[in-house]
Amino acid sequence: MASPKSATNKPATKKSKTTNTNFEETLWDTANKLRGSVESSEYKHVVLSLIFLKFISDKFEDKRQALIDGGMGDFVDQVEFYMQDNVFYLPIDARWSFIQKNMKQDDIAVKIDTALHTVEKNNPSLKGALPENYFSRLGLVTSKLASLIDTINNIDTAASECEMTEEDLVGRVYEYFLGKFASSEGKGGGEFYTPKSVVALIAEMIEPYKGKIYDPCCGSGGMFVQSLKFIDSHKGNRKDISIYGQEYTNTTYKLAKMNLAVRGISGNLGEVAGDSFFRDQHPDLKADFIMANPPFNQKQWRSDSELVDDGRWAGFDVPPTGNANYAWIMHMISKLSENGTAGFVLANGSMSSNTGGEGAIRQKIIEQDLVDCMIALPGQLFYTTQIPVCLWFLTKDKSGKNKKEGQPQYRNRQGETLFIDAREMGTMISRTNKELTTDDIAEIARTYHAWRSSSSHSREGGNLPIYQDKAGYSKSASLDDIKANDYVLTPGRYVGAAEIEDDGIPFEVKMKELSQTLYSQMEQAEELDKAIRQNLEVLGYGK
C-alpha cells in the first residue's frame, strides 16, 4: 500500500476511492454483457480466470524486467528465478500481452484455454486450479470477450490512479466479484461464498495470530483471506500462519486456489477437490484455528451403513444420516489441537434439535465443556437463505493454560459458556440482505474478549472492560444453567429480555397522559361508528 500523502494531496485521496469503486462497477457491467450466452454460474469462472491471468502476467513482466535491468537478461527464461520470489513463470503464449494482442481473433477463446493450461503445466503449485478447455466450450461471442479483456487490461491503470498496489486492487476486485456473483446466483451462489462481515466476526473472535488454520469446506477461500487480513490489521506476521483446507466442488476448489494465488497466499487445499467425510485430504492435521461455514442441514450425506465406526465420532454418537450438522461439528472437534479453537456457522436448529440423536450428541459436547460461546445472528445475512443462523465457538482448552507462545492468554473459564444474542444487530444493504457493521463486529468481539479475559469480580489482562451480563444481549452461564435448559444452546433462553430504560417521567403523570389519549381515541371511534351507520342507512342497509 502506498504511504499516506500530505495534507496538500487530500483531493487525490478522495479521487482514489471513487476511481476504485468505479473500476469495480465498470468491470462488473462489462462482465454482465456475457450473460446473454453464458449462465451466471459459468461466467464467474470466465471473469475471475481472466483477472487471475492478467495479475500473474503483470507480476511476471515486472520480475522479467527486473532481471534485465539487473544485468541478468540471460536468465529471463529460467523458471527458478521467478519461483524464488513466488512469481509464476509464463511462456510467451500464456502472457497477457499475447492474449490482448489477439483478443479480436475468432480463436481467442482457444488461445485463452491454451494459456491457462500452459500456466498450470509450468507451475506445479497451481495444479488443478485453472479451468480446463472452458472458454472454447462456452461458445463466447468474440466481440464481448474482447470488450471484457480490454476492461480488465485497465487494472494496473486503476491501481495507480487510486494509489493502491495492483495486488491490493486485484484482491478487492476478486472479492467484489465473488460477492456479486453470490448475490446474483441466489441460493447456488452462497455455496461458495460466506458474507464478508460474518467471516470478519469469526476472525475477530478467535484471533488467528499464530498456528495452523483449517477450513474443511472452504468454498472460495474467504475464511483464509479474512484470517490474513486480521493478521495484517493487527500488525502480525503472515509467516506465523499455515493454511489447510478442503472443498467438495471442483469448480469452487479452483476458485479458492485462484483466490489465494492473486493475494500471494500459500495454502494446502489438498491434491484434488473432495468430500471431507469420505476423502479427508488432511487425516493427521491438528489445527489451532478452525473457521468454517458448512452446508446448512445437509441431507443424506451418508448411507446407513457408511462411516458407522468412524473415529471422528469417538466419545459421542454416530450422527444421523438425515442431517450432517453434527457430523461437521464432530469432524471439526477431531481436527482441533489440544489448545485449538473453532468458530463456525450453522443453522439455528443445531442449537436445539433432538432429531436423530442430535440432542444426545449436543449434551456430550456440552458435558465435555467444549462450548465456549454461542451467538445468535440476525436473519438476511446470507444470499442462500433469509433464515437467521448462529455461530458456534468451541475450544479444547478453557483453562487457558496451554496457549502457545505469542497467542493471547485467557483466564480459566471451565464450566462456563457465553451466550450473545445479536439478532437485533446489522444494517440492510439491499432490499433483501443485511450486513453486520464494523461497530457491530467490534462490540460482539469486545464482549467475548472481555469475558474470556475477566469476570465481574476480576480482571486479568489487557485494556478490556470488566465483563458484566447485559439483559437481552449477553449472559455467562454455567453448565448447571445449560442442564436446567435441557442442553439447548439458544442464546435467547439465557440472556432474557432487555431492560426498558427509564424515561424519567413519574408513573402518575405518564398514566394521566395515557388515559387522556385513550379517552380521546375512544371519542373518535364513536364518531366514526356514527358516520358509518349513517352511510349504511343512506345505502339502504340500516337496521
LUMTORNU-443396 format. One record per residue (C-alpha): residue in one letter; x negated, y, z. Coordinates in pm, whole numbers, plus 50000, padded with zeros to 5 digits. Layout:
% LUMTORNU-443396
AXYZ...
//
This chain:
% LUMTORNU-443396
M500005000050000A498705034149916S497625056250205P500075082750332K499995115650143S499565150250290A502465173350357T501935190750022N502885158749843K506255152850009P508265157149686A506305128149535T507365105849822K510995113449750K510405105649384S508785072649471K511875059649645T514105069949357T511785055149095N511565022249281T515305018949318N515975029648959F513475004448826E515104975549009E518534986148884T517284991448528L515734957248522W518934941948659D521034959548394T518724947248120A518814911748254N522604912748263K522654916347884L521674879747866R524874869448037G526814866147714S524914834747616V523444822447946E525134812348272S524104833248573S522814801948743E520484797448445Y519374832448362K517904839248705H515164814548608V514634833448281V514194866948452L512154855348750S509864834148533L509064864248314I508454886548616F506134859848752L504244856748422K503834894548397F502494896748751I499914868948729S498814881948389D498114916248533K496094901048816F494144880248566E493394910348345D492224930748646K489844903048751R488624897648395Q487834934648357A486074934848695L483804906548577I482994925748259D482334958248446G480114939248688G477874926448412M479374891148426G481044890948085D479594856648009F481774841948285V485184856348191D486434822048087Q485134803348391V488144792548599E486154791648923F485534829148918Y489284835348926M490254808349174Q487874821649439D489984853449454N493324835049436V493834846549077F495354822848821Y493254817548508L495214822948185P494174812447831I494954837847556D498364823147458A499514823747823R498824860847882W501504887447899S499814907447625F500314878047388I504004874947484Q504564912147444K502834912847106N505104885146976M508334894247156K510254901946836Q509284869346666D512024843346622D509934817446806I509264839247112A511224815147337V508914786747233K505874808547295I507094816747648D507694779947723T504194772147596A502704799947807L504384787348126H503304751648053T499724763247993V499654783348317E500804753348520K498394729848342N495404752348417N496314759348780P496934728348994S498454748749281L501374757149050K502174720948974G505944717048949A506564754448996L507414766748648P510384759248420E509724733348150N510994739747793Y513534763147948F513624792947715S513854773847386R516564751047527L518864780147619G519044794547267L518464830547379V519104859447140T515664872547035S516614909347049K517984906547404L514984886647520A512664912747364S514514940547545L514044922347877I510334917047809D509964953947726T511614964348055I509534940248263N506444954348093N507034986948280I506494971348625D502944984648651T504055019648544A506855019448800A504415007849069S502045037049011E504915062148998C506325050849331E502875048549493M503035011249563T500764982649472E502144961549190E502224931649425D504454950849665L506794961749387V506994927249226G507784912349567R510524938149616V511924931949268Y511854894349317E513694897349649Y516174921949498F516934897849215L517374867849443G519934887449645K521754899749335F521864865249182A523184850249505S525874877149521S526924872849157E526994834949176G529044833949495K529134800149665G526494784349439G524114813349485G523884810049860E522374775649827F519014791449753Y519334824349940T519764833850306P520714870550369K517614890750448S518994905350771V519674870550913V516164858750825A514684890450975L516584884351301I515264848651330A511704860851271E512034888551531M513424863551781I510844835651754E507834858351675P505794835651442Y502364850451513K500124820151514G500514783551414K502484762251170I505784774051025Y508204748450879D511474750550688P513004716650596C515484732250350C513534762550233G515654773949938S513794801449754G511334806250043G512894836250214M512044823950565F508344822550479V508334856950318Q510044872450619S507634855050857L504684871350690K506484904750677F506894901451054I503184894451095D502244924250876S504614948151055H503214937451394K499574940251281G498984902851299N496724881451082R498204861050798K495314836650827D496664825651166I499744810550997S500134779650777I503334772550586Y505134739650528G508454734850357Q510704712550153E513554718249911Y516004693049767T516994710449440N514284710349174T515124744449021T515214760549366Y511934743649456K510424761449154L511904794749269A510304790349610K506864782649466M507044813149239N508334834849524L505294825849734A502894829649442V503954865149347R503224875449705G499874857749726I501194833349988S499724798550008G502064771350131N502614733950123L506094727149984G505364690749911E504364674449584V507914674749446A511424685249539G513014660249772D515604652650039S514194659150387F516154629850530F515184603550274R511914617050131D510204636450406Q507194654150250H505614661550590P506144630050800D503414637551055L503984675051089K504404691051433A505384727251380D505014756651617F507874775251449I510854762451253M513104786351062A515954771950859N519384776050707P520594740250644P523604733850417F526774740550618N528804709550717Q527094687550456K529354657450392Q528414621650301W524714628850330R524054591850400S525954559050384D526984539950696S524024516250661E521314541850588L518904557450844V520684539851132D517424531751314D515564563351211G513054575451470R514334611251448W517474601251637A515474586051926G516724598852260F520024609852110D522594591251897V522954583451527P524534614051357P527864609151176T527964603650800G530694629650751N528654659750865A524874665050860N524764694051109Y523394673051394A521144653151164W519454686151075I519204695951441M517574662951540H515284663951236M514014698051346I513604687151708S511464658151586K509224682751400L508584706251692S505204706951863E505054704452243N505434742152267G507374747351943T510384769951890A513114766151628G515614791951506F518244781351253V521684789351114L524664766051145A528424767951103N530304777651420G531824743051450S528444729251554M528774746651892S531914728151998S532654698751769N533184664151918T533864646851585G531854615551508G529984616651837E528614651751785G529704662052134A527664633952289I524584643852087R525014680352188Q525314670252554K521994651552537I520284681052366I521554703652645E520624679352922Q517104677252780D517014715152831L516154722652468V518694750452404D517074784252468C519554808452314M522834808252120I524034837651911A527484842051756L527144862751439P529824883051260G531624869650954Q530934880650594L527144879350624F526784851450368Y527584850549998T528594814050027T531294818450288Q533204845450472I533424824850792P531274835151089V528174814951166C525864810751464L522154809351537W520614781851747F517254786751918L515614755652059T512304752152239K510254723252371D508694744752645K510944766452860S508334766053136G506154790052936K503004771453042N501934756052711K501734786352482K498714787452253E496124814652283G497314846252111Q501004837952146P503304857752379Q503624844352734Y507054839752892R508504832453236N509764798553346R513404796853233Q514034759853281G517704752153337E518784785053175T520294793652836L521004828352700F524284834552518I524704865152293D527974874952125A527074896951825R530364892751638E531154929951656M527814939851503G526964945451138T527904970750870M529834964850548I527564968950243S530174959349985R533864951249970T533224915650083N529834914450255K528344926850579E524734931450690L523034933751028T521364967651055T517814973451172D519224986251503D521404955151539I518414932451488A516304952551732E519004951952002I519544914451979A515824906451974R515164930552261T517844913752472Y516334879452408H512744890052477A513734908352795W515494876752915R512524854452828S510074877753000S512034888053309S515204883553513S517494906953702H515224902054003S511754901353848R509714913053558E506574895853446G505254914053144G505424939152862N507374971252832L510704953552801P513644964053019I514694941853306Y517304917853171Q520844920253305D524004902753186K526354925252990A530034916352988G531284909252638Y527754907352497S525244885552684K525094860352966S522274839553116A523974806553200S522784776453398L523074740253296D525864736753553D527744765253382I527464747453048K528514714353201A531564731453350N532454742552996D532304706552864Y528934712852697V530424737452450L527884763552337T530194790652204P528934824152346G532474837752391R533044812152667Y530234826752875V529904864152806G533514872252897A535334903852792A533604937252755E534184962153031I536514990852944E534825024353001D536495047553250D537595079353068G537735098753397I541475105953380P543345098253709F545875070053682E548805092353785V548015117853511K547485090753248M550755072953345K552735105453323E551355113252976L552045077952850S555605078752990Q556325111952818T555005098152490L557175066952528Y560345086952603S559695108852300Q559295078452076M562475062952213E564415095052134Q563045094751780A564105058551744E567665067351846E567815094851582L566505070951316D569065044351413K571835070251387A570685081151040I570515045150920R574085038251038Q575375069250859N573675058950534L575145024050558E578635038350611V578255060650303L577375029550104G580435011650237Y578624988650479G579775003750808K581334983451086
//
